[in-house]
Amino acid sequence: MSSDPVLHSRRSLTLRFDIPISHTREFWDGLKEGKFLVTRCKKCGNISFPPQSDCPRCMSNEHEWVELKREGKLLTYTLVQVTPASFVDNDPYIVAIAEFQGGIKILAWLEGAKLDKIGPGIQVRLETRVSKEGNPYYVFTLPQSL
Amino acid sequence: MSRNVAVVGIGHSRFGRRTDVNIAELAFESIKQALEDAGIDRKDVGFVTVGSAGGWYEEALPAVVINEYSGFKSVGTMRVEAACASGSAAVKVARDMIASGETDIALAVGVEKMSEVDTLTSVELIGRAGSYMWEFENYGMTFPAYYALYAVAHMNRFGTTTEDLARVAVKAHKYGAMNPLAQFQRDITVEKVLTSQVVAWPLKLYDSCPLTDGSAAVVLASEEVARKLTDTPIWIRGIGYSSDSANLSKRDDYIGLRASVEAAQRAYSSSKVGPEKIDVATCHDCFTIAEIMAYEDLGFCRKGEGATLIREGQTEIGGKIPVNLDGGLKAKGHPIGATGVSMIVEITKQLRNEAGRRQASIKNGFGLAHNVGGTGHYAYVTILSRDAT
């Protein structure tokens, strides 16, 4: 550590955001009910994940919510050993990207897996969760055999 | 673009943990050198762009704080943000201001001060650089974790090994040891990399660039002014750019950075040169896997053959294409917003034959700077040359 003199600022700043989700409310409510919904554009049929009310392909705002099939294929993953400040209370976690029906790709934690037992190409399942604070989220799990 | 633009002055601070200076003092070190190198004063500068990602130091408006400290008055200015490519973006804006005829001389400054907050807060701030809502809020992604996703896919597809990754770090430190401005100036071994702490498997501490404080600056000028100021102008022949999705889940694949490929194609096309004519390059090696992918994405080898280049020593001095002879982000350090400008400084030094012990052999007169923002979220490729056309 350096011994240079520093002014330790008296002012600290905590940032906590209230992120609007009115356009994706169905998604978050769906998670709480155990459903995984994505948006499908009524005009061009494009399916979006993350869900979005405005179609990134044709820019139409007419969309419907459809359920995604839960079986996917693991594409890549990592074990996050050094976690960010706001995750210091978490044990190291595996983050993975998996591909689902229609080429939809999702990033999420892979629960209950060991690094030496998994590899790209294995099957994973998308599961819904609710945090102890009441926030819905989703994870990947492995088939029983792994 | 109507007018040719040259680099006529360069400045570069010592990179590292700079608790001896604040953001403005740090930027000033490079600004003063760059102006002196160009032989001009502040009143000659028509516009100042400041590349800085910010958030980890106390000032919210770095451009005006830096300009005030450096004695600029009434100058046109802006902060430019393209994550880790902010420096290249700042150079591009400055170049465009001159090429368009808006001004004759512009200064591009890159600066970052990352040591004023604790390490895990920095990890947090960089981890949020992507899609906060979908990939950070619930999943705590980190910068090494993003690149680890690419490393695993690249290793799985092409047989790239952790030893190959380690060789990139060893090369970085080899040249960093020859660069008095680098954060790390000591050699390391493959063994040392492989036994270092895992930060995001399979990436380890020594696969990763450090958190760095540092600044760099370049003075750019129109052809008419450049020829009056210096006998050795280094010309910006082309700048290519592209971007990719915020969410990593929306990428086409995880074996290369599409933004880099497209930025390189645009840079080669606008400069009318190909990768085979490049004498020396800086590649964005924030993690060792990033340098291997860069070799491929920039066309220095075919897709999947990046590891072969490092194994054969083809990216060292005397090899096919020497890369990161300044130590790269890995050993020189990676002060986010300063990195892109630092790369232009390094390529300018190389093309001027001023790099001393780590000088590449310049045959065709072309150098390339490849600067990635985030995890291929942004990419800028700048091609410089000894000749204007």
Interface residues (C-beta under 8 A of the other chain):
Chain A: S2 D4 V6 S9 I19 F49 P50 L75 T76 Y77 T78 L79 V80 Q81 V82 T83 P84 A85 S86 F87 V88 N90 Y93 V95 I97 K105 I106 L107 A108 W109 L115 G119 P120 S131 N135 Y137
Chain B: R17 T19 D20 E58 D118 L120 T121 V123 E124 G127 R128 S131 M133 W134 E135 F136 N138 Y139 G140 M141 T142 P144 A145 A148 L149 Y150 A151 V152 A153 N156 Q197 V198 V199 A200 W201 P202 L203 N247 L248 S249 K250 R251 Y254
